[in-house]
Amino acid sequence: METIPLTQLELNTTGRIKEIRCNSSIKRRLLDLGFIPNTPITPIMKSIAGDPIAYEIRNIIVAIRAQDADKILVSR
């Protein structure tokens, strides 16, 4: 399986979270939102400027900045 940054996952394509490489405060916040390893995640919408990106994870929609999403590794 290929591991890529979350920002490279195409819209409406599901991947699984493998690793979060953010600093501890952002990582804690992402974990609280459900960004837990092996959880399916799907990018569903980009803003007009391309940042932030909305993701569906655990039946909720969360928008995060591309600079943070780039530090989340997923397998597709």
N, CA, C and O atoms as a MOPAC input file, in Angstrom:
PM7 MOZYME 1SCF
protein

 N      0.83000 1    -1.19100 1     0.00000 1
 C      0.00000 1     0.00000 1     0.00000 1
 C      0.87200 1     1.25100 1     0.00000 1
 O      1.89400 1     1.31600 1     0.68300 1
 N      0.45300 1     2.22300 1    -0.76600 1
 C      1.19200 1     3.47300 1    -0.87100 1
 C      0.77200 1     4.42600 1     0.25700 1
 O     -0.41400 1     4.55600 1     0.55900 1
 N      1.75600 1     5.08800 1     0.87500 1
 C      1.48300 1     6.07500 1     1.91600 1
 C      1.78800 1     7.46000 1     1.35600 1
 O      2.87600 1     7.71500 1     0.83900 1
 N      0.79500 1     8.35300 1     1.47300 1
 C      0.92300 1     9.71100 1     0.93300 1
 C      0.39800 1    10.71000 1     1.96000 1
 O     -0.32800 1    10.32600 1     2.87700 1
 N      0.76000 1    12.00700 1     1.81800 1
 C      0.14700 1    13.02700 1     2.67000 1
 C     -1.34600 1    13.15100 1     2.36300 1
 O     -1.76700 1    12.94900 1     1.22400 1
 N     -2.12300 1    13.47500 1     3.35300 1
 C     -3.57200 1    13.59500 1     3.19600 1
 C     -3.94700 1    14.58700 1     2.09800 1
 O     -4.95800 1    14.39900 1     1.42200 1
 N     -3.15700 1    15.62800 1     1.91100 1
 C     -3.45700 1    16.63800 1     0.88800 1
 C     -3.37700 1    16.07400 1    -0.52700 1
 O     -3.93300 1    16.66900 1    -1.45000 1
 N     -2.69700 1    14.93600 1    -0.72100 1
 C     -2.57800 1    14.34100 1    -2.06000 1
 C     -3.68000 1    13.33200 1    -2.36300 1
 O     -3.76000 1    12.81600 1    -3.47700 1
 N     -4.52700 1    13.05100 1    -1.38000 1
 C     -5.64800 1    12.13900 1    -1.59800 1
 C     -6.70800 1    12.87100 1    -2.42500 1
 O     -7.13800 1    13.96400 1    -2.05800 1
 N     -7.12300 1    12.27500 1    -3.52900 1
 C     -8.08700 1    12.92000 1    -4.42600 1
 C     -9.46200 1    13.03200 1    -3.77600 1
 O     -9.81800 1    12.22800 1    -2.91400 1
 N    -10.23300 1    14.03900 1    -4.20000 1
 C    -11.58400 1    14.22500 1    -3.68300 1
 C    -12.40700 1    12.95500 1    -3.86500 1
 O    -12.30800 1    12.27500 1    -4.88700 1
 N    -13.21500 1    12.65100 1    -2.86600 1
 C    -14.12200 1    11.50000 1    -2.86100 1
 C    -13.40800 1    10.15300 1    -2.97500 1
 O    -13.99700 1     9.16900 1    -3.42200 1
 N    -12.14400 1    10.11500 1    -2.57100 1
 C    -11.37100 1     8.87700 1    -2.50700 1
 C    -11.02600 1     8.61500 1    -1.04600 1
 O    -10.47900 1     9.48400 1    -0.36700 1
 N    -11.34200 1     7.43100 1    -0.56900 1
 C    -11.12000 1     7.12100 1     0.84900 1
 C     -9.73900 1     6.53400 1     1.06700 1
 O     -9.28100 1     5.66800 1     0.32200 1
 N     -9.09000 1     7.02900 1     2.11000 1
 C     -7.81200 1     6.49500 1     2.55100 1
 C     -7.90800 1     6.15300 1     4.03500 1
 O     -8.92400 1     6.42400 1     4.67500 1
 N     -6.86100 1     5.56300 1     4.57200 1
 C     -6.81800 1     5.24400 1     6.00600 1
 C     -5.64300 1     5.97500 1     6.63300 1
 O     -4.52900 1     5.95300 1     6.11100 1
 N     -5.90700 1     6.61600 1     7.75100 1
 C     -4.86300 1     7.35700 1     8.44900 1
 C     -3.80800 1     6.37700 1     8.95500 1
 O     -4.13400 1     5.36500 1     9.57600 1
 N     -2.54400 1     6.68700 1     8.68500 1
 C     -1.44300 1     5.83800 1     9.13900 1
 C     -0.62600 1     6.52000 1    10.22900 1
 O     -0.20500 1     5.86800 1    11.18500 1
 N     -0.39500 1     7.83300 1    10.09600 1
 C      0.46500 1     8.53100 1    11.04600 1
 C      0.16300 1    10.01900 1    11.02700 1
 O     -0.19500 1    10.57400 1     9.98900 1
 N      0.30800 1    10.66200 1    12.18000 1
 C      0.14800 1    12.11700 1    12.29500 1
 C      1.48100 1    12.67600 1    12.74400 1
 O      1.99700 1    12.29200 1    13.79300 1
 N      2.05100 1    13.59000 1    11.95100 1
 C      3.37200 1    14.14300 1    12.23400 1
 C      3.31700 1    15.62800 1    12.59100 1
 O      4.21700 1    16.38300 1    12.22500 1
 N      2.28000 1    16.05000 1    13.29600 1
 C      2.12600 1    17.44300 1    13.71700 1
 C      2.77400 1    17.64100 1    15.08200 1
 O      3.14400 1    16.67800 1    15.75400 1
 N      2.90400 1    18.91100 1    15.48000 1
 C      3.38800 1    19.15400 1    16.83900 1
 C      2.33900 1    18.67500 1    17.83300 1
 O      1.18800 1    18.44300 1    17.46400 1
 N      2.72900 1    18.53000 1    19.07500 1
 C      1.87100 1    17.84800 1    20.05600 1
 C      0.51900 1    18.51500 1    20.28000 1
 O     -0.47400 1    17.81400 1    20.47500 1
 N      0.44600 1    19.84400 1    20.25900 1
 C     -0.85100 1    20.49400 1    20.51000 1
 C     -1.82900 1    20.26700 1    19.35300 1
 O     -3.01200 1    20.01200 1    19.57900 1
 N     -1.34000 1    20.35800 1    18.13000 1
 C     -2.21800 1    20.11700 1    16.97500 1
 C     -2.56900 1    18.63200 1    16.88900 1
 O     -3.70400 1    18.28000 1    16.56900 1
 N     -1.61300 1    17.77400 1    17.17000 1
 C     -1.86700 1    16.33500 1    17.13300 1
 C     -2.95300 1    15.96100 1    18.13600 1
 O     -3.83800 1    15.16700 1    17.82100 1
 N     -2.89300 1    16.52700 1    19.34000 1
 C     -3.90200 1    16.25300 1    20.37400 1
 C     -5.28300 1    16.68500 1    19.89200 1
 O     -6.26400 1    15.96700 1    20.08500 1
 N     -5.35800 1    17.84300 1    19.27500 1
 C     -6.63800 1    18.35700 1    18.77500 1
 C     -7.19300 1    17.45200 1    17.67100 1
 O     -8.38800 1    17.15800 1    17.65200 1
 N     -6.32100 1    17.00800 1    16.74800 1
 C     -6.75100 1    16.10500 1    15.68400 1
 C     -7.22100 1    14.77000 1    16.25100 1
 O     -8.22900 1    14.22600 1    15.79900 1
 N     -6.50400 1    14.24200 1    17.23100 1
 C     -6.92700 1    12.98900 1    17.86300 1
 C     -8.29900 1    13.15300 1    18.50800 1
 O     -9.13900 1    12.25800 1    18.41900 1
 N     -8.52800 1    14.29400 1    19.15800 1
 C     -9.82900 1    14.56700 1    19.77500 1
 C    -10.95300 1    14.62400 1    18.74300 1
 O    -12.09800 1    14.28900 1    19.04800 1
 N    -10.62200 1    15.05200 1    17.50800 1
 C    -11.62100 1    15.14100 1    16.44000 1
 C    -11.85100 1    13.80000 1    15.73900 1
 O    -12.72600 1    13.69000 1    14.88100 1
 N    -11.06700 1    12.78300 1    16.10300 1
 C    -11.26700 1    11.45900 1    15.51700 1
 C    -10.22500 1    11.05100 1    14.50000 1
 O    -10.37800 1    10.01500 1    13.85300 1
 N     -9.16500 1    11.83500 1    14.33800 1
 C     -8.08900 1    11.50800 1    13.41000 1
 C     -7.16500 1    10.48500 1    14.07100 1
 O     -6.06600 1    10.81300 1    14.51700 1
 N     -7.63000 1     9.25800 1    14.12100 1
 C     -6.94600 1     8.17300 1    14.81700 1
 C     -6.41500 1     7.19400 1    13.77300 1
 O     -7.10400 1     6.90500 1    12.79500 1
 N     -5.19000 1     6.67600 1    13.96900 1
 C     -4.64600 1     5.73000 1    12.99600 1
 C     -5.62100 1     4.60500 1    12.65500 1
 O     -6.33700 1     4.09100 1    13.51400 1
 N     -5.62400 1     4.24500 1    11.38200 1
 C     -6.45200 1     3.20000 1    10.77700 1
 C     -7.90800 1     3.61000 1    10.58100 1
 O     -8.74500 1     2.77000 1    10.25100 1
 N     -8.21900 1     4.88100 1    10.77800 1
 C     -9.57300 1     5.39000 1    10.56900 1
 C     -9.73600 1     5.82100 1     9.11100 1
 O     -8.87200 1     6.52600 1     8.59100 1
 N    -10.81100 1     5.42200 1     8.43900 1
 C    -11.05200 1     5.88500 1     7.06000 1
 C    -11.32900 1     7.38600 1     7.02500 1
 O    -11.98700 1     7.92900 1     7.91300 1
 N    -10.81800 1     8.04600 1     5.99200 1
 C    -11.01400 1     9.48000 1     5.82300 1
 C    -11.16600 1     9.78600 1     4.33900 1
 O    -10.47200 1     9.20600 1     3.50400 1
 N    -12.08600 1    10.71000 1     4.01300 1
 C    -12.37900 1    11.04300 1     2.62500 1
 C    -12.42900 1    12.56000 1     2.45300 1
 O    -13.23400 1    13.22300 1     3.10600 1
 N    -11.58200 1    13.12100 1     1.58400 1
 C    -11.72200 1    14.54800 1     1.27100 1
 C    -12.97900 1    14.75000 1     0.42400 1
 O    -13.15600 1    14.08200 1    -0.59400 1
 N    -13.84600 1    15.66400 1     0.84000 1
 C    -15.11400 1    15.82000 1     0.12000 1
 C    -15.29000 1    17.19600 1    -0.52500 1
 O    -16.12500 1    17.35400 1    -1.41500 1
 N    -14.51300 1    18.19600 1    -0.08800 1
 C    -14.70100 1    19.52300 1    -0.65500 1
 C    -13.48100 1    20.39800 1    -0.36800 1
 O    -12.90500 1    20.35800 1     0.71900 1
 N    -13.10600 1    21.19000 1    -1.37400 1
 C    -12.04100 1    22.18200 1    -1.19700 1
 C    -12.66300 1    23.56700 1    -1.30200 1
 O    -13.62200 1    23.77100 1    -2.04700 1
 N    -12.11700 1    24.50800 1    -0.56000 1
 C    -12.59700 1    25.87800 1    -0.71300 1
 C    -12.13500 1    26.40200 1    -2.07700 1
 O    -11.31200 1    25.77000 1    -2.73900 1
 N    -12.64600 1    27.51600 1    -2.48100 1
 C    -12.29800 1    28.08300 1    -3.78700 1
 C    -10.79400 1    28.29700 1    -3.90300 1
 O    -10.21300 1    28.07100 1    -4.96400 1
 N    -10.16600 1    28.73100 1    -2.81900 1
 C     -8.72000 1    28.95700 1    -2.81800 1
 C     -7.93300 1    27.66000 1    -2.62800 1
 O     -6.71000 1    27.65500 1    -2.76300 1
 N     -8.62700 1    26.55800 1    -2.31600 1
 C     -7.96200 1    25.27400 1    -2.12200 1
 C     -7.55400 1    24.99100 1    -0.69000 1
 O     -7.01700 1    23.92400 1    -0.39500 1
 N     -7.80100 1    25.93300 1     0.19800 1
 C     -7.42400 1    25.76700 1     1.60100 1
 C     -8.41300 1    26.54200 1     2.45700 1
 O     -8.54200 1    27.74700 1     2.24400 1
 N     -9.10900 1    25.95200 1     3.39600 1
 C     -8.97900 1    24.58600 1     3.91100 1
 C     -9.69600 1    23.55000 1     3.04700 1
 O    -10.36900 1    23.87100 1     2.06700 1
 N     -9.52300 1    22.30800 1     3.45400 1
 C    -10.16200 1    21.17500 1     2.78400 1
 C    -11.08200 1    20.49600 1     3.80200 1
 O    -10.70800 1    20.30700 1     4.95900 1
 N    -12.28700 1    20.13100 1     3.36000 1
 C    -13.25100 1    19.44400 1     4.23800 1
 C    -13.09600 1    17.93800 1     4.05300 1
 O    -13.02000 1    17.43600 1     2.93200 1
 N    -13.05100 1    17.22900 1     5.18500 1
 C    -12.89500 1    15.77300 1     5.18500 1
 C    -14.04500 1    15.13600 1     5.94700 1
 O    -14.51800 1    15.66800 1     6.95100 1
 N    -14.48500 1    13.98500 1     5.44800 1
 C    -15.46700 1    13.19500 1     6.20000 1
 C    -14.70000 1    12.12200 1     6.95000 1
 O    -13.96700 1    11.32800 1     6.36100 1
 N    -14.88700 1    12.11600 1     8.26100 1
 C    -14.22300 1    11.14600 1     9.12000 1
 C    -15.17100 1    10.81000 1    10.25800 1
 O    -15.67700 1    11.70800 1    10.93100 1
 N    -15.41300 1     9.54000 1    10.47700 1
 C    -16.30400 1     9.07900 1    11.55200 1
 C    -17.69000 1     9.74000 1    11.49000 1
 O    -18.24700 1    10.12700 1    12.51800 1
 N    -18.23700 1     9.86200 1    10.27700 1
 C    -19.57400 1    10.42600 1    10.03600 1
 C    -19.72100 1    11.88700 1    10.41900 1
 O    -20.83200 1    12.35600 1    10.66700 1
 N    -18.60700 1    12.61300 1    10.47100 1
 C    -18.66000 1    14.06500 1    10.65100 1
 C    -17.82000 1    14.70400 1     9.56100 1
 O    -17.01900 1    14.03100 1     8.91200 1
 N    -18.00100 1    15.99800 1     9.35700 1
 C    -17.20100 1    16.73200 1     8.38400 1
 C    -16.34700 1    17.74200 1     9.14100 1
 O    -16.84600 1    18.53700 1     9.93700 1
 N    -15.04900 1    17.68700 1     8.87000 1
 C    -14.08600 1    18.55600 1     9.53900 1
 C    -13.25000 1    19.23800 1     8.46300 1
 O    -12.74600 1    18.57700 1     7.55500 1
 N    -13.10300 1    20.54700 1     8.55900 1
 C    -12.23800 1    21.28500 1     7.63800 1
 C    -10.93500 1    21.60900 1     8.35500 1
 O    -10.93300 1    22.15400 1     9.45900 1
 N     -9.82800 1    21.26400 1     7.70600 1
 C     -8.52500 1    21.59400 1     8.29800 1
 C     -7.64400 1    22.24600 1     7.23300 1
 O     -7.83900 1    22.05300 1     6.03300 1
 N     -6.67600 1    23.01600 1     7.70500 1
 C     -5.75400 1    23.70700 1     6.81000 1
 C     -4.85400 1    22.70800 1     6.09100 1
 O     -4.52900 1    21.64400 1     6.61800 1
 N     -4.46600 1    23.07100 1     4.89400 1
 C     -3.59800 1    22.20300 1     4.09600 1
 C     -2.25900 1    21.97400 1     4.78200 1
 O     -1.69800 1    20.88300 1     4.68200 1
 N     -1.73600 1    22.98300 1     5.47800 1
 C     -0.43900 1    22.80700 1     6.14100 1
 C     -0.50900 1    21.74900 1     7.24400 1
 O      0.49100 1    21.08900 1     7.52300 1
 N     -1.66500 1    21.57900 1     7.86900 1
 C     -1.83000 1    20.52200 1     8.87400 1
 C     -2.13100 1    19.18000 1     8.20400 1
 O     -1.60700 1    18.14500 1     8.61800 1
 N     -2.97300 1    19.19800 1     7.17100 1
 C     -3.32400 1    17.96600 1     6.46700 1
 C     -2.10500 1    17.35200 1     5.78200 1
 O     -2.03800 1    16.13800 1     5.58700 1
 N     -1.14800 1    18.19500 1     5.42200 1
 C      0.06000 1    17.71200 1     4.76400 1
 C      0.92000 1    16.85400 1     5.70000 1
 O      1.76800 1    16.08900 1     5.24100 1
 N      0.70200 1    16.98300 1     6.99900 1
 C      1.48100 1    16.24100 1     7.99300 1
 C      0.77100 1    14.97000 1     8.45700 1
 O      1.24700 1    14.27600 1     9.35600 1
 N     -0.37100 1    14.67200 1     7.83600 1
 C     -1.10700 1    13.44400 1     8.14000 1
 C     -0.87900 1    12.47100 1     6.99200 1
 O     -1.21100 1    12.76900 1     5.84400 1
 N     -0.32100 1    11.32300 1     7.29800 1
 C     -0.03700 1    10.31300 1     6.26700 1
 C     -1.18300 1     9.32300 1     6.19200 1
 O     -1.68800 1     8.86300 1     7.21700 1
 N     -1.59300 1     8.99500 1     4.97000 1
 C     -2.68500 1     8.04700 1     4.74500 1
 C     -2.24500 1     6.99700 1     3.73200 1
 O     -1.34500 1     7.23300 1     2.92600 1
 N     -2.88800 1     5.84100 1     3.78300 1
 C     -2.67700 1     4.83000 1     2.74400 1
 C     -3.90900 1     4.82800 1     1.86700 1
 O     -5.02500 1     5.06600 1     2.33100 1
 N     -3.69000 1     4.55700 1     0.58900 1
 C     -4.83900 1     4.49900 1    -0.32700 1
 C     -4.91000 1     3.16500 1    -1.00000 1
 O     -5.81000 1     2.92700 1    -1.80600 1

